[in-house]
Amino acid sequence: MVMFPQLNEPQRLQYMQALGVTSWLPRQALEGSQNNTVVWQHEDEHTAAAALEPTATPAAFEQNAEEPQLKSQPAVESQAQAVALALGGLVTAVKVAPVSVPVLPIEAGIAASHEPVNVAPMHLALSWYASGVLVINDVPVQEGAAMSSPIQRLQTAIVNALVSCGSQTMPSATVEFNWPLVPGPHGDHSLAGAKSGLTYSLIKLLQDKTCHQLLVMGPAAAQLLQPELALGGLSKLDMGSHSMTLVYSHSLHQLLAVPSLKAATWAHLQPLLASE
């Protein structure tokens, strides 16, 4: 014979009320029954807490009728409130004063700091050259803007200028990074997600490759890798087993649109030429 645990009476009453079943309670405890611990009482005679007093035997019920006062215990009060809700007003519920917890200014600041910071959609082109140079270039998001042939030639010319025996014509490996990965309002537009996505793409691209110089061409890539770095700044970036010298300069598309910026970009690259 399988024995099931006894169902909590207030929970049973709430379940029956949710199903729309009328619950009937005995006026007095039944002899030989250990499950009828809740008896019906008129709300003017006893409180809801009194109705929850265990009455295993008729003698105990008579004793409780003579002494209706109960100990005010939190557990009994919570059960009394649950039964009062289940009976729909047949018994008097225990009134509990609402507790309002004020939000301190420091707590409000912490809550606001957890709100995600979104970034605008971006398109980055990652190009790795066998000479150990990696270029991350901002590509305009509008339709038709891609790494065209003039852009590729300008990028290769810059990379060849960084190495003593520059003879590269095309990058050995390329990756396109778009954010958000899923376009539309339901996609992840967060800054933290974009940083994680770009880091994953870089680790995957540089797997089993040598890289010691990183050219960050454009503000979008700099925002994800070195947001505190100013234009023309030099920094170090450690990613996995790679330790790269990072330089932040104008994007290749800006250099073609505004040729006068090429002189500034060439000045930004001088620390890399000195190290080479």
N, C-alpha and C positions, 0 to 999 in steps of 0.2 A: 504494500500500500504506500503510495507516494504522499508525503506530507508537504503541504505548501505553507509558507509563512503567513501569519495572520496579517491581513491588510489593515493599515492604519485607518481608523474610523473616519476622521475628518477628510482624509483623502478619498475614501470611498464615497462619502456624501457629495463632495465636490465633483467626482467623476459622474455620479448618477444625475446631478443637477445639470452638468454639461450635456448629457444625453437626453435631457428633458423628461427624466423618470422621476415621479413623485416618490420621495423617501418617507417611509413610515417608521416611527420610533415607538418602542414600548413605553407605557406609563410607569412601569416598574420592572425591576430586574427579574428575569426568568430563572426559576430554580434549576440548578444543574447546568446553567449556561455561563461560560466564561467569556463570551464574545460580545454580550450586550452591555458594554460599559458606558453607553450613552443612552439616557432615558429622556423622554420628552418632559419638559417642564414649562409651565406658563411663564411668560417673560416678567410678570408682576410678582411671581413667587421666588424665583431664583434667577441669578445671573447666568450668563453663558459659561462662566467658570464653574459654577456649581453643577451645571449639567454634565460636566466632564469628570466629576469626581468618580473614581472607580467604585462600582457597586456589584461586586461579585455575588453577594448573597442578599436575601431580603433583610436580614438583620443589619447588614452594613447600610442598606438603603434607608431603613428607619433611623439609624444613627445619624446619617447625613441629613435627613429631614429635620431632626431636632437641632443639629448644629450646622446651619447653612454657611457659616463663615469658613473660608478657605485661606490657605497660605498664598500670598501673592508671589508666585514664582514665575519668571519669564517664560519658561517652557509651557506652563499651563495656560498663561495668557495668550501665547501664540496659537495654541491648539484651540482655545475658546474662540478666538477671532476667526480661525479657519472654519469651525463648525457654524458660527454665526453667518458667515458668507454662504456656506453650503445650504443652510436651512432657509435662506432668503428672508430673514427677518423674524423667524419664529422665536429666536432667542435674542437677547440683547448682546451686541458685540462690545468687546472691551475697547474703549476709546484710547487710541495711542496718539499722543501729540506729535505732529510732524517735526522732524529735525532738519533744519536748514544749515548746510555747511557752506560758509562763505568761501569764495575763491580768492585766495590771497594774490597780490600782484605778481609775486615770484612764480606762483603756480600758473597764472595766466600766461606769463612769458614762456614758461616751459611748454605749455600746451601749444602756443603759437609757433614755437621753434620746431615742433614736430610736423608742421604742415609741409607737404612736399613743394619743392621749388621747381617749376617747369621751365623748359627751354624751348626756343623756337625750333621748328623743323630745320634739319641741317643735312648736308650731303658732303661727305669727306672722301677724298681719293688717297689711298695708302699705296705708295710705290717704293719698293725695295730694290736697291741696286747691289750687284755683287761686290762692289767696292766697299760695302759696309755702311752705306748711307741710306737713310729712310726719310722720305718726304711725305708729310701729311698736308694736303692742300684743301682749302675750302673751295667747294664747287657751288655756284649759285643754284638755289633750289628750283628756280623757275624752269619751265619745260624747255628742253633743247640745250641747256647748259651742261656740258660734259667736258671731259678731258680731250679736247680736240687736238689735231696735229700741231698747231702752233703752240698750244700749251705744253704738249709733250716735248717738243723741241726746246722750248725755253727751260723746262724743268731739267732735261738732260744736260743742257749747257751749264746750268748752275752746278749740277752734281759733278760734271767733268772739271769744273774750275776748283772744286774742293780737293781733288786728288791729284797727285803729281803725274800719274800716267793715265789721265782721263781719256778713255776711248769708248765709254758706254754710249750706246745708241738708243736702247730701250731698257726699261726696268725689267729685272728678272722675275719679279712677282708683284702683282697688284691686287688690291682688295677695295671694293666700294663699301663704304659705311653710310647707311641712311638711318636717321632718327626722326620720328619714332619708327620702330620696326613695323608696327601695324598702323597704317594711316587712319585718321578719323578721330572722333572724340573719345572712343573707347580704348585707344592705344595708350601706351605708357609714354608720357611727355616729360617725365621728371628728369632733373639734372643728375640725380644719383644713378638712375637707370642708364642715362646716356654715357656717364663715366664708366660704368661697369661694362656696357656693351663695347665701347671703344677699347677698353683694356683687354677684353676677351679677344677682339679682332687682332690687336697687336700681338698678343701672345701666340695666337694661332698662326699669324703671318710669319713671325720671327722664329718659329720652331725649327730647330736644326739649322739656323742661319746666324751669321755674324753681323752685328750692327753696333757701331760706336758713335755715329753722328745722326742726329735727328733734326730735320728742318720742319718747323711748325709754321706753315704758310697760311695765315688768316686767323681772325679772332675766334671763330667757332672751335677750332681744334685747340687753341690756347686755353679757352674756357674750360675744356674738359681735362687737360693735362696739367697746365700750370696757370691757374686763374690769377695768381698774384704777380705774374711776370709782366713787365711792361714791354712795349714794342721795342725790339732790338735787344732785349735782355738775353742773358746767357745763364743756363742752369744745368743741373745734372738730373737725370731721370733713371731710376733703377726699376727694372721690370723683369722679374724672374731672374735669369742668369745674365741679363744684359744690363750694362751700365753705359748710358749714352749721354753725350754732350748735346744739350738741346738749345736751339736758337729760335727765337720767335720773330717773324718778319711778315711782310705783306703777302697776300695770296697771289698766286700766279695770274689769276684773272684780273686782279687789280693792276699788276705790272703791265699787262697788255692794254688795259683800258687807259691807264695813266703812265706813260713811259717815263715820266720824270721820277717816279718812285723807284726805278731800277738802281739809281745811285744810292738811295738810302738802304735798299736791300743789300747792295754790295758792301756797304759799310757794316751792316749787321753781320755779314758772314766773315769779317776779318778775324775774329777770335778763332774760328774754325780753321782758317788758313794758317794762322800762327801755330796752332797745335799740330796741324799736319806737317 
